[in-house]
Amino acid sequence: LGTANSNETLYVLKALIGRGKALAAEPQVRQVLFIKQYGLLSGGSLVHPHSQVITLPIVSPDLEKRINCAAEFYATEGQCAACRTLVQDPLGSGPSRARLVYETERFVAS
């Protein structure tokens, strides 16, 4: 994706989403991982940018812990932890404001 234009990037992302949904529908698949590699330093054997889709028959302990923490946060706070951390807090006036990179009416990068 690092060398693709916006149309090519959209095409690749749509393909990855479609493939991920198809794989996730398989009964033996519990987790779908998307990996983007570029060059030898990323661990890839190909020099051009490429992506891989990997499935696991289990939910990794790390992901399970993250899911549980997110569910607990939602149960106690009544909102999504990612929305609060990545959108609401950086738009506020507290110390998280320093994480704000860019903001428009419909988009926040933090």
C-alpha positions as CSV (number, residue, x, y, z in Angstrom):
1,L,0.0,0.0,0.0
2,G,3.0,2.3,0.5
3,T,3.5,2.6,-3.2
4,A,-0.1,2.5,-4.4
5,N,-2.3,5.4,-5.4
6,S,-5.6,6.0,-3.7
7,N,-7.7,4.0,-6.2
8,E,-5.3,1.0,-5.9
9,T,-5.3,1.3,-2.1
10,L,-9.1,1.2,-2.1
11,Y,-9.1,-1.8,-4.4
12,V,-6.7,-3.7,-2.1
13,L,-8.6,-2.8,1.1
14,K,-11.9,-3.9,-0.4
15,A,-10.3,-7.2,-1.5
16,L,-8.8,-7.8,2.0
17,I,-12.2,-7.0,3.6
18,G,-14.0,-9.4,1.3
19,R,-11.5,-12.1,1.8
20,G,-11.5,-11.6,5.6
21,K,-15.3,-11.8,5.7
22,A,-15.3,-15.0,3.7
23,L,-12.7,-16.6,5.9
24,A,-14.4,-15.5,9.1
25,A,-17.6,-17.3,8.0
26,E,-15.7,-20.6,8.0
27,P,-16.7,-22.6,11.2
28,Q,-13.1,-23.5,12.1
29,V,-11.9,-19.8,11.9
30,R,-11.9,-17.9,15.2
31,Q,-9.5,-15.1,14.4
32,V,-8.4,-13.4,11.1
33,L,-5.1,-11.5,11.0
34,F,-4.1,-9.1,8.3
35,I,-0.4,-8.4,7.8
36,K,1.3,-5.9,5.5
37,Q,4.9,-6.4,4.6
38,Y,7.4,-4.4,2.7
39,G,11.0,-5.4,2.1
40,L,13.4,-7.7,3.9
41,L,13.5,-5.7,7.2
42,S,9.8,-6.4,7.7
43,G,10.5,-10.1,7.6
44,G,9.1,-10.5,4.2
45,S,10.8,-12.6,1.5
46,L,9.5,-10.4,-1.3
47,V,10.9,-6.9,-2.0
48,H,7.6,-5.4,-3.2
49,P,4.9,-4.4,-0.7
50,H,2.4,-7.2,-0.1
51,S,-0.3,-8.3,2.4
52,Q,-1.1,-11.6,3.9
53,V,-4.3,-12.9,5.5
54,I,-3.8,-15.5,8.2
55,T,-6.6,-17.4,10.1
56,L,-6.4,-19.1,13.5
57,P,-8.7,-21.7,15.0
58,I,-8.4,-20.0,18.4
59,V,-8.8,-16.5,19.8
60,S,-5.3,-15.5,21.0
61,P,-5.0,-14.8,24.7
62,D,-4.0,-11.2,24.0
63,L,-7.0,-10.5,21.8
64,E,-9.3,-12.2,24.2
65,K,-8.0,-10.0,27.0
66,R,-8.5,-6.9,24.8
67,I,-12.1,-7.9,24.0
68,N,-12.9,-8.5,27.7
69,C,-11.4,-5.2,28.7
70,A,-13.3,-3.4,26.0
71,A,-16.6,-5.1,27.1
72,E,-15.9,-4.2,30.7
73,F,-15.2,-0.5,29.8
74,Y,-18.4,-0.4,27.8
75,A,-20.4,-1.9,30.6
76,T,-19.1,0.6,33.2
77,E,-18.7,3.7,31.0
78,G,-21.5,3.2,28.5
79,Q,-19.3,3.9,25.5
80,C,-16.6,2.4,23.3
81,A,-13.0,2.6,24.7
82,A,-11.5,3.3,21.3
83,C,-14.0,6.1,20.6
84,R,-13.2,7.7,23.9
85,T,-9.4,7.2,23.6
86,L,-8.9,8.1,19.9
87,V,-11.7,10.6,19.3
88,Q,-13.3,12.2,22.4
89,D,-10.2,12.6,24.6
90,P,-8.0,14.2,22.0
91,L,-10.8,16.7,21.1
92,G,-11.1,17.7,24.8
93,S,-9.0,20.2,26.7
94,G,-7.0,17.8,28.8
95,P,-3.5,16.3,28.3
96,S,-4.8,13.9,25.6
97,R,-5.3,17.0,23.3
98,A,-1.5,16.7,22.6
99,R,-2.3,13.5,20.6
100,L,-4.6,15.3,18.2
101,V,-2.9,15.2,14.7
102,Y,-5.8,16.4,12.4
103,E,-9.4,17.2,12.8
104,T,-12.3,18.0,10.4
105,E,-16.1,17.9,10.9
106,R,-16.1,14.2,10.1
107,F,-12.6,12.9,10.8
108,V,-10.2,12.8,13.7
109,A,-6.6,11.5,13.6
110,S,-4.8,11.1,16.9
